[in-house]
């Protein structure tokens, strides 16, 4: 055994590269790279690996989106308009009811005032009851004609015609007679006059009609 320390093997000189070949860079000529990132517990790999912890900063204030603000304002406006419309409708209904009641009072007053002269003439005729009976009868007939004229002015003409064809819209039959001298279905007698026409009819005339064959 040799007592002298063994010298390291000297590097065998590299053979010259063929002409045109690219020589690999020497290890001592490589540029130093960036230092490795220090590994932490979060950089571990495996099933229990945890990602890098994000940086924590101040939480920004979160407010309603502009679209939500516009929708809320629109809904509020619609609700206000709806409430105003309900209030206007209620006021209109109350005003219409007041106007209708006022028109009814005016119409009642006008109708009653139109019949005042009729009452005055009836009282005048009764005051002469002890006088000539013919004069009393003529006075009552005149009062009757005056009352009929008032109803006609109010839109309710009198119907007491005989010899006309039966009309179910204007006549109400209470009896049928056999009268060979008139056409069947002809009004022979008016027991109670009718007043008005169509939808403004107060009542139909009560009549007796000739029997149909």
C-alpha positions in Angstrom: 0.0 0.0 0.0 1.3 3.4 -1.0 1.6 6.0 1.8 1.3 8.9 -0.6 -2.2 10.3 -1.2 -3.7 9.3 -4.4 -3.9 12.1 -6.8 -7.0 12.6 -8.7 -7.2 11.5 -12.2 -6.3 14.2 -14.5 -8.9 15.0 -17.1 -8.1 13.5 -20.4 -7.8 16.3 -22.9 -10.8 16.5 -25.1 -10.4 15.5 -28.6 -10.8 18.3 -31.0 -14.3 18.5 -32.4 -14.7 17.9 -36.0 -14.8 21.0 -38.2 -18.2 22.5 -38.4 -19.6 20.8 -35.2 -21.3 22.9 -32.5 -19.5 22.7 -29.2 -21.7 22.5 -26.0 -21.3 25.4 -23.6 -19.0 25.0 -20.8 -20.5 24.7 -17.3 -18.6 27.6 -16.0 -19.8 29.8 -18.9 -23.6 29.3 -18.2 -25.5 32.4 -17.0 -26.7 32.1 -13.4 -30.6 31.8 -13.3 -33.0 33.3 -10.7 -32.8 31.8 -7.3 -35.4 29.2 -6.5 -38.7 30.3 -4.8 -38.7 29.4 -1.2 -41.0 26.5 -0.7 -43.7 26.9 2.0 -46.3 24.6 3.4 -48.7 25.8 0.8 -46.4 24.8 -2.0 -46.5 21.1 -1.0 -47.8 18.7 -3.5 -50.0 15.8 -3.0 -53.6 15.2 -1.8 -53.2 17.6 1.1 -51.7 20.3 -1.0 -53.1 23.8 -0.3 -52.8 26.6 -2.9 -50.9 29.8 -2.2 -52.6 32.1 0.2 -54.1 35.1 -1.7 -53.2 38.6 -0.6 -55.7 40.1 1.8 -56.6 43.7 1.2 -59.5 46.1 2.2 -62.9 44.8 1.1 -64.5 47.2 -1.4 -67.9 48.6 -0.6 -70.7 46.7 -2.4 -73.7 48.8 -3.4 -76.8 48.1 -5.5 -76.3 47.8 -9.2 -77.5 50.8 -11.3 -80.0 48.6 -13.1 -81.6 47.6 -9.8 -81.8 51.3 -8.8 -83.6 52.1 -12.0 -86.1 49.2 -11.6 -86.8 50.3 -8.0 -87.4 53.9 -9.1 -89.7 52.8 -11.9 -91.7 50.5 -9.6 -92.1 53.4 -7.1 -93.3 55.7 -9.8 -95.8 53.2 -11.1 -97.1 52.6 -7.6 -97.5 56.4 -7.0 -99.4 56.7 -10.3 -101.6 53.8 -9.4 -102.5 55.3 -6.1 -103.2 58.7 -7.7 -105.5 57.0 -10.2 -107.4 55.2 -7.5 -107.9 58.5 -5.7 -109.1 60.3 -8.8 -111.5 57.4 -9.6 -112.9 57.6 -6.1 -113.3 61.4 -6.3 -115.0 61.0 -9.7 -117.4 58.4 -8.4 -118.4 60.6 -5.4 -118.8 63.6 -7.7 -121.0 61.6 -10.1 -123.2 60.4 -7.2 -123.6 64.0 -6.0 -124.5 65.2 -9.5 -126.9 62.4 -10.1 -128.7 63.1 -6.9 -128.9 66.8 -7.7 -130.3 66.0 -11.2 -133.0 63.8 -9.6 -134.0 66.6 -7.2 -134.2 69.1 -10.1 -136.3 66.7 -12.2 -138.7 65.9 -9.3 -139.1 69.7 -8.7 -139.8 70.3 -12.4 -142.4 67.6 -12.6 -144.2 68.6 -9.4 -144.2 72.3 -10.5 -145.8 71.2 -13.8 -148.7 69.6 -11.9 -149.4 72.5 -9.6 -151.8 74.2 -12.1 -153.7 70.9 -12.4 -154.2 70.7 -8.6 -155.3 74.4 -8.6 -157.9 73.7 -11.2 -159.2 70.6 -9.4 -159.6 72.6 -6.2 -161.4 75.3 -8.2 -163.8 72.7 -9.7 -164.5 71.2 -6.3 -165.3 74.7 -4.9 -168.2 74.9 -7.4 -169.6 71.5 -6.6 -172.9 73.0 -5.6 -173.3 74.9 -8.9 -174.6 73.5 -12.2 -173.5 69.9 -12.6 -172.8 70.4 -16.3 -170.4 73.2 -15.5 -168.6 71.0 -12.9 -168.3 68.2 -15.4 -166.9 70.5 -18.0 -164.4 71.9 -15.5 -163.2 68.4 -14.5 -162.8 67.5 -18.2 -160.7 70.6 -18.7 -158.5 69.7 -15.8 -158.1 66.2 -17.1 -157.0 67.5 -20.5 -154.5 69.8 -18.8 -153.0 66.9 -16.9 -152.7 64.9 -20.1 -151.0 67.8 -21.7 -148.5 68.0 -18.9 -147.6 64.3 -19.2 -147.2 64.7 -23.0 -144.8 67.6 -22.4 -142.8 65.4 -20.0 -142.5 62.8 -22.8 -145.4 60.4 -22.0 -148.2 60.9 -24.5 -151.6 59.4 -23.8 -152.9 56.3 -25.8 -156.7 55.6 -25.6 -157.5 54.9 -29.3 -160.2 52.4 -30.4 -160.6 50.8 -33.8 -156.8 50.1 -34.1 -155.1 46.8 -34.4 -153.9 45.1 -31.2 -150.2 45.8 -30.5 -148.7 43.8 -27.7 -146.1 46.5 -27.1 -148.8 49.1 -26.4 -151.9 47.1 -25.3 -152.8 44.8 -22.5 -155.8 42.6 -23.2 -158.2 41.9 -20.3 -161.2 40.6 -22.2 -162.2 39.3 -25.7 -165.6 40.0 -27.2 -167.4 38.6 -30.2 -168.1 41.6 -32.5 -168.9 40.7 -36.1 -168.9 44.3 -37.1 -165.1 44.8 -36.6 -162.0 42.9 -37.8 -160.7 40.2 -35.5 -157.9 41.5 -33.2 -159.2 45.1 -33.2 -159.3 47.2 -30.1 -163.0 47.6 -29.2 -162.8 49.4 -25.9 -160.1 51.1 -23.8 -160.7 50.5 -20.1 -157.6 52.4 -18.9 -155.4 54.7 -21.1 -151.7 54.0 -21.6 -148.9 56.6 -21.4 -145.6 56.7 -23.1 -143.9 54.8 -25.9 -141.1 52.3 -26.2 -138.5 52.5 -23.4 -140.3 55.6 -22.0 -143.6 53.8 -21.5 -145.2 54.4 -18.1 -147.8 51.7 -18.7 -149.7 50.0 -21.6 -153.3 50.6 -22.3 -155.8 48.1 -20.9 -158.2 47.1 -23.7 -160.9 44.8 -24.9 -160.2 43.1 -28.3 -162.5 41.6 -30.9 -162.4 37.8 -30.9 -160.4 36.1 -33.7 -162.1 33.5 -35.8 
